[in-house]
Amino acid sequence: MTVEQAISDISSLPLDDQLKVVQAIWDRLPESSAPALSDTARSELARRVASYTADPTTLMTKAQLRARMRSSDT
């Protein structure tokens, strides 16, 4: 099976199953394979952590995030 075939097969799954596949692959990656963050990404991450620290109620649940993602697809 080629990578393209695997992606095609996975793409035909329901969204929840696709997310499970992504999570399973992510969980199996060695820690050393994490890409280096760019300065822009590092700054954005710091901004988001500071925002959460200032007001933890801004954190979205998984259900809220999925609903927001689905609503932005239309």
C-alpha positions as a printed NumPy array, in Angstrom:
array([[  0.   ,   0.   ,   0.   ],
       [  1.327,   3.44 ,  -0.892],
       [  1.006,   6.541,   1.25 ],
       [ -1.407,   7.964,  -1.322],
       [ -3.608,   4.847,  -1.066],
       [ -3.581,   4.989,   2.725],
       [ -4.549,   8.67 ,   2.68 ],
       [ -7.325,   7.952,   0.211],
       [ -8.649,   5.108,   2.37 ],
       [ -8.464,   7.176,   5.544],
       [-10.166,  10.131,   3.834],
       [-13.185,   7.961,   3.129],
       [-13.721,   7.317,   6.867],
       [-16.096,   9.405,   8.994],
       [-14.441,  12.462,  10.552],
       [-14.3  ,  10.97 ,  14.043],
       [-12.475,   7.899,  12.699],
       [-10.077,  10.084,  10.701],
       [ -9.24 ,  11.96 ,  13.894],
       [ -8.622,   8.656,  15.699],
       [ -6.166,   7.634,  12.966],
       [ -4.371,  10.984,  13.187],
       [ -4.169,  10.691,  16.982],
       [ -2.889,   7.105,  16.779],
       [ -0.172,   8.098,  14.315],
       [  0.757,  11.166,  16.383],
       [  1.006,   9.065,  19.552],
       [  3.409,   6.656,  17.855],
       [  5.862,   9.324,  16.672],
       [  9.082,   9.414,  18.652],
       [  9.503,  12.537,  20.766],
       [ 12.695,  13.361,  18.919],
       [ 10.737,  13.76 ,  15.676],
       [  9.036,  16.954,  16.832],
       [  9.773,  19.759,  14.378],
       [ 11.475,  22.885,  15.657],
       [  9.13 ,  25.807,  16.183],
       [  9.64 ,  28.93 ,  14.144],
       [  9.933,  32.226,  16.004],
       [  6.423,  33.1  ,  14.809],
       [  4.976,  29.808,  16.065],
       [  6.835,  30.117,  19.371],
       [  5.452,  33.654,  19.851],
       [  1.915,  32.497,  19.044],
       [  2.208,  29.602,  21.473],
       [  3.446,  31.945,  24.201],
       [  0.555,  34.322,  23.471],
       [ -1.987,  31.497,  23.736],
       [ -0.504,  30.167,  26.988],
       [ -0.554,  33.691,  28.456],
       [ -4.166,  34.14 ,  27.349],
       [ -5.173,  30.863,  28.968],
       [ -3.228,  31.639,  32.143],
       [ -4.961,  35.033,  32.389],
       [ -8.426,  33.509,  31.888],
       [ -8.726,  29.685,  31.917],
       [-12.444,  29.931,  31.072],
       [-11.452,  30.735,  27.471],
       [-10.375,  27.127,  26.944],
       [-12.692,  25.23 ,  24.57 ],
       [-13.777,  21.664,  25.119],
       [-13.192,  19.12 ,  22.367],
       [-16.906,  19.265,  21.537],
       [-16.812,  23.069,  21.273],
       [-13.758,  22.934,  19.032],
       [-15.334,  20.347,  16.737],
       [-18.561,  22.375,  16.53 ],
       [-16.557,  25.492,  15.665],
       [-14.569,  23.608,  13.029],
       [-17.717,  22.152,  11.492],
       [-19.427,  25.546,  11.373],
       [-16.417,  27.091,   9.608],
       [-16.598,  24.421,   6.873],
       [-19.789,  25.912,   5.492]])
